[in-house]
Amino acid sequence: MNKVKTIFTVKDLENLSGIKAHTIRIWEKRYQIFTPQRTENNIRLYENEDLTNLLNVSFLNNFGYKISKIAKLNETERQELVKSIYSEKSKRDLAINDFKIAMLNFDAQLFHKVYDQVCKEKSFKDVFYNIFIPLLDEIGMLWQTGTIKPSHEHFISYLIKQKLNSIIENLQLNTPITSDKIYILFLPQTEVHDLGLMFINAELINNGHQTVFLGDNIPLSDLVDFTNHFDDITFVSYFTVAPTADELNGYLSEFHSRILENSSNELWVLGKQMQYASVIPNQIRKFEGIESLLAEI
């Protein structure tokens, strides 16, 4: 398989591993753990193998192994030692590291391999909460610092969506509807971050609820139509980047007047943009996270 060759600076390695650049340079100089390339200006440049090596070194160091002992092991021995360490936290951290390597190399096969391994011992719910959410939080930080490109985030997000879509399809085919309540899940216009909403959809179906998943970029006019077809609707949305801080209060007010007023319908909302809501109209509920929302169903 042809791999995507990626070059990293020492600052990139710091962001990806959590190990300070100063510490990386000391490990390199004192223990010869890395052999970076050098530019004409003597700037260190590291390859994928260096990153994998550093993640293993960081993992072992965090687990209590002294760097002097780690340095005496070759890369293969370090990998074997990492694999031999068993605990819930270590398995989670190792899986997150492997998913990051898959992302950086655009390696779908590695992603599926790691996913299959963790799902042998964990439910998808556990994987999503304890691995994918921390992974996506870290990816967001890496994107903001310029360590990775949007293409990396899109690649890993698409693969996670594949898994969610497969799970949702299976639930839709095999889970009986036991509730009269209907949940309509949507993202407002210009909002495209739908992974959290997809997971909520899966959990709602798994609990016997009827759902309509509309996805992203849904105008309010489309949502109004549903009030003519269903009673007792709970609309669910996730405001990650939209509406903007300036638009949010107006959006909530318009949603209430056009869709909720004089009805028993509700809007449940998550996402960091809700911090800008100065007044939350009646029948609109703000949730701090997915777990608190799902506790209500």
Secondary structure, DSSP 8 states (H G I E B T S, - for coil): -------B-HHHHHHHH---HHHHHHHHHHH-----EE-TT--EEB-HHHHHHHHHHHHHHHTT--HHHHHTS-HHHHHHHHHH---HHHHHHHHHHHHHHHHHTT-HHHHHHHHHHHHTTS-HHHHIIIIIHHHHHHHHHHHHTTSS-HHHHHHHHHHHHHHHHHHHHHHHHH-----S-EEEEEEETT----HHHHHHHHHHHHTT-EEEEEEEEE-HHHHHGGGGT-SSEEEEEE-SS-S-HHHHHHHHHHHIIIIITTSS-EEEEESGGGGG-S---TTEEE-SSHHHHHTT-
